[in-house]
Amino acid sequence: MTKKEFAATLDSALKAVRKEYGFTQEKMAAVLGISKKTLVEIEKGRSSLGWTGAAAFAAIFRESCILQAQFGGDLDDLVEALAFAEAEPQYPKTMGGRVWWREIWKEKGYRIQQNVVSGHFRLLDRENRRLMASFTLERVMERIKEELQ
């Protein structure tokens, strides 16, 4: 998934999430910091939130059942995977993947998990800290080789 694909997916979910929260177009536009006209254009498929708007939308509505079902739970992790596709930050400790994750690989306390909905991967250390997230398993495998050396 790319940032553009992520934004397009959120564009198509915008109206449903707005209704889920019981917002009018005016209220939703105000919450997102955009004009009602822009919101209408996005809902009609004529415009897009873009990457920045989509990231903000995902952060604001991270509790949305619609978005969680569409992306497999925690949107923050997905946004981070997209945002840091070209960088590797030090991630905070996770809950270890109790929901939405399946274990792909485990060795010496390290684990690779894959999100069951979005398909992205993450590498966890012995303390359940995310070392990296990526949509490419090969990239995660390269990183684990570095960790095991």
C-alpha positions in Angstrom: 0.0 0.0 0.0 1.2 3.5 -0.9 0.4 6.8 0.7 -1.7 7.6 -2.4 -3.7 4.3 -2.1 -4.1 4.9 1.7 -5.6 8.4 1.0 -7.9 7.0 -1.7 -9.2 4.3 0.7 -9.9 7.0 3.3 -11.5 9.2 0.7 -14.0 6.5 -0.1 -14.6 5.9 3.7 -15.1 9.5 4.6 -18.9 9.7 4.2 -19.5 6.4 6.0 -17.3 7.5 9.0 -19.1 10.9 9.0 -22.4 9.1 9.3 -21.0 6.7 11.9 -20.1 9.7 14.1 -23.5 11.4 13.4 -21.9 14.5 11.8 -23.3 16.8 9.2 -21.1 17.8 6.4 -20.6 21.1 8.1 -19.5 19.5 11.4 -17.2 17.0 9.7 -15.6 19.7 7.6 -14.9 21.7 10.8 -13.4 18.7 12.6 -11.1 18.1 9.6 -10.2 21.7 9.1 -11.5 21.8 5.5 -14.3 23.6 3.8 -17.7 22.0 3.3 -17.2 22.4 -0.4 -13.9 20.4 -0.2 -15.6 17.7 1.9 -18.5 17.4 -0.6 -15.9 17.1 -3.5 -14.1 14.3 -1.6 -17.3 12.5 -0.8 -18.3 12.7 -4.5 -14.9 11.3 -5.6 -13.8 14.5 -7.3 -11.1 15.4 -4.8 -8.9 13.8 -2.2 -7.7 14.3 1.3 -4.2 13.7 0.1 -1.6 12.0 2.3 -1.5 14.7 5.1 -5.3 15.0 5.3 -5.7 11.2 5.3 -3.1 10.9 8.1 -5.0 13.5 10.1 -8.4 11.8 9.4 -7.0 8.5 10.5 -5.6 10.0 13.7 -8.8 11.9 14.6 -11.1 8.9 13.8 -8.8 6.1 15.0 -11.7 4.7 17.1 -14.0 4.3 14.1 -15.3 0.8 13.7 -15.4 1.3 10.0 -11.8 2.3 9.7 -10.6 -0.3 12.1 -12.4 -3.1 10.2 -11.1 -1.7 6.9 -7.5 -1.6 8.0 -7.2 -4.2 10.6 -7.2 -2.4 13.9 -4.7 0.2 14.9 -4.5 2.8 12.2 -1.6 4.6 14.0 0.7 1.7 13.2 -0.3 1.7 9.5 0.2 5.5 9.2 3.6 5.1 10.8 4.5 2.3 8.4 3.6 4.5 5.4 5.2 7.7 6.9 8.5 6.0 7.8 8.8 3.9 4.6 12.1 5.6 3.9 13.3 6.0 7.6 13.6 3.7 10.6 12.6 5.4 13.9 12.8 3.9 17.4 9.2 2.8 18.1 7.6 2.6 21.5 6.6 -0.7 23.2 3.5 -2.5 21.8 1.0 -4.9 23.3 2.6 -7.7 21.4 0.0 -8.3 18.7 -2.9 -9.7 20.6 -5.5 -8.6 18.0 -5.1 -8.2 14.2 -1.7 -9.8 13.9 -0.4 -13.2 13.0 3.1 -14.4 13.7 5.2 -15.0 10.7 8.6 -15.8 12.2 10.1 -16.0 15.7 13.7 -16.5 16.8 15.8 -15.5 19.8 12.9 -13.4 21.2 12.4 -11.4 18.0 9.1 -11.8 16.1 7.8 -10.8 12.7 4.1 -10.2 12.6 1.7 -9.5 9.7 -1.5 -7.5 10.1 -4.3 -9.7 9.0 -6.2 -7.0 7.2 -3.7 -4.4 5.8 -1.0 -7.0 5.2 1.9 -4.9 6.5 4.6 -6.4 8.6 6.3 -5.3 11.8 9.4 -6.5 13.7 9.1 -6.7 17.5 12.0 -7.2 19.9 12.0 -9.2 23.1 10.1 -6.5 24.9 7.4 -6.1 22.2 8.9 -2.8 20.9 8.5 -2.2 17.2 11.8 -2.1 15.6 10.3 -1.4 12.2 7.2 -1.7 10.1 7.0 -2.2 6.3 4.8 -3.6 3.6 7.8 -5.6 2.3 8.7 -8.8 4.2 12.1 -8.9 2.5 12.9 -5.5 4.0 11.9 -6.8 7.5 14.0 -9.9 7.0 17.0 -7.8 6.1 16.6 -5.9 9.3 16.3 -9.0 11.5 19.5 -10.3 10.0 21.2 -7.1 11.3 19.7 -7.6 14.7 20.8 -11.2 15.0 24.4 -10.5 14.0 
